[in-house]
Amino acid sequence: MRLHIDHSTVYQYAEPTRRVIQLLRLTPSSFVGQSVMDWRVDVDCDARLREGRDGFGNVTHMLYVDQPTQRLGITVSGLVLTEDHSGVVRGLANDLPPPVFLQPTPLTELGPELRRYASSDSKPALDRLHRLNTDLYERLRFDSGATNTETTAEEAFEAGHGVCQDFAHVFVAIARHIKIPARYISGHLYRRDGDSMQEAAHAWVEAWVDELGWVAFDPTNGVSTDENYVRVACGLDYRGASPISGARTGGGVEELAVEVQVSGHAEAQVQN
């Protein structure tokens, strides 16, 4: 699949800022089944960008705006070629050992409700993960107005609804509880209904299966990832993989607008 992505984030400030520092995790990497053909990061004001990689192997850009501004627009766009590998993720550079992704975080700690729900059994790990993926898809309701970035897995599960971030946090929390390494993934999804305009990036999960390696599950849609997904960043939870995080001095009240467009075209088959 040829996936074209345009991701725009605009900050409007009530007063001029004195300084802005942002950490951007907006650039995907190439691996088996995902080839980044073209990608660019643009900022609409005088700023400095420094590229690097964080401890999880994600491509990062540190963004510095040292002069006063009341508007900061960050746009990324590019072309990515993808293939369906039934959710199996291979060939990642700078990957960490799976046991790193067994540690809980404040967003993924189990509370009473999740402990009652989570259980271990003797079935193979892959079967348990597929069942968990399907069950969360059927149990939780997608609701874009119900939660925020500080909502924990326990809170979302108890409420019974949330956004893709919450579905992913619940999955990660349960997988780790049953001793399966799991990590939070941020990226983009080409929607099967053809709606290319979206309000935000997407989120899903990768879990470790000994005989396969990392396998990706999307509990928001009840499927494993395929050629419609572009993987951008991973972390222990949302905070480690969020597209943009940072701090500023000055600026007063802030307004944020995010717009994502993902369009796709099937690759032509070569015939001999």
C-alpha positions in Angstrom: 0.0 0.0 0.0 1.2 3.5 -0.8 0.1 5.7 2.2 0.3 9.5 2.0 0.3 11.2 5.4 -0.2 14.9 6.3 -0.2 15.6 10.0 -0.7 19.2 11.2 -0.5 20.5 14.8 -1.2 24.2 15.5 -0.7 26.0 18.8 -2.4 29.4 19.3 -1.3 31.4 22.4 -3.2 34.3 24.0 0.0 36.1 24.6 3.5 35.9 23.0 5.6 33.1 24.4 9.1 33.7 25.6 10.5 30.3 24.7 9.1 27.0 23.5 10.8 23.6 23.6 9.1 20.6 22.1 10.1 16.9 21.6 8.6 15.6 18.4 8.1 11.9 17.8 6.5 12.4 14.3 8.9 10.5 12.0 8.5 6.8 11.2 11.3 4.4 10.6 11.7 1.7 7.9 11.6 -1.9 8.8 10.4 -5.2 7.3 7.0 -4.3 5.8 7.3 -0.5 6.2 9.5 1.6 3.9 9.6 5.4 4.4 10.1 6.8 0.9 9.8 10.5 1.7 9.2 12.4 4.9 9.6 16.0 6.0 9.0 18.1 9.1 8.1 21.8 8.7 7.6 24.6 11.2 5.9 27.9 10.4 8.1 30.1 12.5 11.8 30.8 13.1 12.9 27.6 15.0 15.7 25.2 15.4 15.3 21.4 14.9 17.8 18.8 16.1 17.3 15.2 15.0 18.1 12.2 17.2 16.8 9.0 18.7 15.4 8.4 22.1 15.9 5.4 24.4 13.2 3.4 22.7 14.8 3.8 19.2 12.2 6.4 18.0 13.3 9.1 15.6 13.0 12.4 17.5 13.4 16.1 16.7 14.0 18.6 19.4 12.3 21.9 18.5 13.4 25.2 19.9 11.6 28.5 19.4 13.6 31.3 21.2 11.8 34.4 20.0 8.2 35.5 21.0 5.4 33.9 19.0 1.6 33.6 19.3 1.3 30.8 16.7 3.3 27.6 16.3 2.4 25.3 13.4 4.2 21.9 13.0 3.5 19.9 9.9 4.8 16.5 8.8 4.1 14.9 5.5 5.4 11.9 3.6 5.0 8.7 1.7 5.3 5.3 3.2 5.1 1.9 1.4 3.6 -0.9 3.6 2.9 -4.6 3.4 0.7 -6.9 5.3 2.7 -9.2 7.7 -0.2 -10.3 9.8 0.9 -8.0 12.6 4.4 -9.4 13.0 7.0 -6.7 13.4 10.6 -7.5 12.4 13.7 -5.6 11.5 13.4 -2.6 13.9 16.7 -0.8 14.6 17.8 0.0 18.1 15.2 -2.2 19.7 15.1 -2.9 23.4 14.9 -6.4 25.1 11.3 -7.5 25.6 11.6 -7.7 29.5 11.9 -3.8 29.5 8.2 -3.8 28.5 7.0 -5.7 31.5 7.3 -2.8 33.9 4.1 -1.0 34.8 3.6 2.8 34.7 1.2 5.1 36.4 -1.0 5.0 33.3 -1.0 1.2 33.0 -1.1 0.0 36.6 -3.9 -2.4 37.4 -6.6 -1.4 39.9 -9.4 -3.6 41.4 -11.6 -3.7 38.2 -8.7 -4.7 35.9 -7.4 -7.3 38.4 -10.9 -8.9 38.5 -11.0 -9.0 34.7 -7.4 -10.1 34.0 -6.6 -13.8 34.4 -3.9 -16.3 33.3 -4.6 -19.6 31.6 -2.6 -22.3 30.0 -3.4 -21.4 26.4 -0.6 -20.3 24.1 0.3 -16.6 24.4 -0.8 -15.8 20.8 -4.3 -17.2 21.5 -4.6 -15.3 24.7 -3.6 -12.0 23.0 -6.0 -12.5 20.1 -8.8 -13.2 22.6 -7.9 -10.1 24.7 -7.9 -8.0 21.5 -11.3 -9.1 20.5 -12.8 -8.9 24.0 -11.6 -5.3 24.5 -13.0 -4.3 21.1 -16.4 -5.8 22.1 -16.4 -4.6 25.7 -15.2 -1.0 25.4 -17.0 1.8 23.5 -15.1 4.4 21.5 -15.9 7.8 22.8 -13.7 10.8 21.8 -15.0 13.0 24.6 -14.8 10.7 27.6 -11.1 10.7 28.5 -7.9 12.7 28.3 -4.2 12.0 28.1 -4.0 11.6 31.9 -6.8 8.9 32.1 -5.4 5.6 33.4 -6.2 2.1 32.1 -8.1 1.4 35.2 -10.3 4.5 34.9 -11.0 3.9 31.2 -11.9 0.2 31.8 -14.2 1.0 34.7 -15.9 3.7 32.7 -16.3 1.3 29.7 -15.3 3.8 27.1 -12.4 5.9 25.7 -10.2 6.6 22.7 -7.5 4.5 21.1 -5.0 5.6 23.7 -7.3 4.1 26.4 -7.9 0.8 24.5 -4.1 0.5 24.2 -3.4 1.2 27.8 -5.9 -1.4 29.0 -4.4 -4.0 26.7 -0.8 -3.2 27.8 -1.8 -3.4 31.5 -3.4 -6.8 31.2 -0.7 -8.3 29.0 2.0 -7.2 31.5 -0.1 -8.6 34.3 0.0 -12.1 32.7 3.8 -11.7 32.1 3.6 -10.9 28.4 5.8 -7.9 27.4 3.7 -5.2 25.8 4.3 -1.7 24.5 2.3 1.3 23.4 2.5 2.3 19.7 1.6 5.6 18.1 1.2 6.0 14.4 -1.3 6.4 11.6 -4.2 4.3 10.2 -5.7 4.4 6.7 -9.3 3.9 7.5 -11.1 1.1 5.7 -14.2 3.3 5.3 -12.3 5.7 3.1 -12.5 8.6 5.5 -9.1 10.2 5.1 -9.5 13.1 7.5 -9.0 12.3 11.2 -8.8 14.3 14.4 -5.6 12.7 15.7 -3.0 10.1 15.2 -3.8 6.4 16.1 -2.5 4.1 18.8 -2.2 0.3 19.2 -0.1 -2.3 21.0 2.8 -4.7 20.3 3.1 -7.8 22.5 5.9 -10.3 22.6 5.3 -13.8 21.5 8.3 -16.1 21.8 8.0 -18.0 18.6 7.1 -14.9 16.5 8.7 -11.8 18.2 6.7 -8.6 18.4 3.1 -8.9 17.2 0.8 -5.8 16.8 -2.8 -5.7 17.9 -5.3 -2.9 17.5 -8.0 -3.4 20.2 -9.8 -0.2 19.1 -10.7 -2.1 15.9 -10.3 -5.7 17.0 -7.7 -6.6 14.5 -4.0 -7.2 14.0 -2.2 -4.5 12.1 -1.8 -4.8 8.3 -0.8 -2.7 5.3 -3.2 0.1 6.5 -1.0 1.0 9.5 2.1 3.2 9.7 4.2 2.7 12.9 5.8 5.9 14.2 6.9 5.5 17.8 6.8 3.1 20.8 7.0 3.5 24.6 5.9 2.1 27.9 2.7 4.1 27.5 1.3 7.3 25.8 3.9 9.5 27.5 6.8 7.7 26.0 5.3 7.7 22.5 3.2 10.8 22.3 3.7 12.7 19.0 4.5 16.0 20.7 5.5 16.9 24.2 7.3 19.8 25.8 7.2 23.0 27.7 7.0 26.8 27.2 7.4 30.0 29.1 4.8 32.7 28.6 2.0 32.5 26.2 -1.0 32.5 28.5 -4.0 30.4 27.5 -3.2 27.8 24.8 -5.5 26.5 22.0 -4.5 23.3 20.2 -5.8 22.0 16.8 -4.7 18.7 15.3 -5.6 17.4 11.8 -4.5 14.2 10.2 -5.1 13.1 6.6 -4.1 9.5 5.6 -4.8 8.6 1.9 -3.9 5.2 0.4 -3.4 3.5 -2.9 -2.8 -0.2 -3.5 0.5 -1.0 -5.1 0.2 -2.3 -8.7 1.0 -6.0 -9.0 4.0 -6.8 -11.3 3.2 -9.6 -13.7 5.8 -11.7 -15.4 
